[in-house]
């Protein structure tokens, strides 16, 4: 069984909150509308609009502020860079928390601001710093390749070092991804929560999963959780049915043993009755004969009760197998229903994981190939 669904919905939602809020859609809750307007409205592109949104964001809850304010600062910095106000842009970017979902984008924008000013050394430093602080991400590694390309003519040695860093990171990420798929399938728990694979690689893959264009991992894993919860409930019901079956089977065995004992008693009583009847003297009522008659009455009454018990046991023995068979059918149906639900939702989770895995692996392979190609070109151009 996949134990991903033992996680509560609330825990899963809290765990994914930062990543979930980082991807804004056109539909925003009314309390966020003003603060997120510059993020979802292409026409809201002025510094003034972003500043107003930043003011409005102060009324948001702390978790919402973490995401919205940093996204707004990214937007403001980008607008300042468009106007070639690079120093102001960098001041704005420096206020973005490194640990926020916008941290990597802030580092890349900082590097880009220096690159646009032709300050290639600072650009390279920021690309490298960002790539190492947010490793194994396609966007940061692409930034390193961009920085290496700028250095390729003037400083080929530095360019080679940057390409080497890209290759080191991409190959490590590929190795971690291959280890994740070593068993032939991806275990959802190994992606959603800390596991044996490198945490930076795992988080990057998780972001791919959460941003899947067609499927929603949160929704899929929630469905999986509900399916397993249902399965656990059905298993509890199945245990109850099993206990009932066990009790009925034991009762049936007890009935068979009891019937055998009753038959022995009936046989013994018949022998006593026959013997006592042989000792009976008609019209003789002395004390000895009276005791014989009294004993005969007791034995006849006992025989009647025992025969009634046998009739009851025979009737119960005939009905119990049908009850047992019905319980067996109920248990099989419960199991079939639960497993069908589990399989459907589990397949959706696996689809998200496998597609995201392939996309991430493809990105790393492409970046490895690009870094190797550029390194080869540098070596060729340096050859006499």
Secondary structure, DSSP 8 states (H G I E B T S, - for coil): --GGGGS-HHHHHHHHHHHHHHS--S---HHHHHHHHHHH-TT--SHHHHHHHHHHHTTS-HHHHHHHHHHHHHHHHHHHHHTT-HHHHHHHHTTS-TTSTTHHHHHHHHHHHHHHTT-HHHHHHHHHHHHHHTTT-HHHHHHHHHHHHHHTTT-HHHHHHHHHHHHHHHHHHHHHHHHHTTTSS--HHHHHS--SS-HHHHHHHHHHHHT-SS--HHHHHHHHHHHHHHHHHHHHHHHHHHHHHHHHHHHHHHHHHHHHHHHHHHHHHHHHHHHHHHH--TT--SHHHHHHHHHHHHHHHHHHHHHHHHHHHHHHHHHHHHHHHHHHHHHHHHHHHHHHHHHHHHHHHHHHHHHHHHHHHHHHHHHHHHHHHHHHHHHHHH--
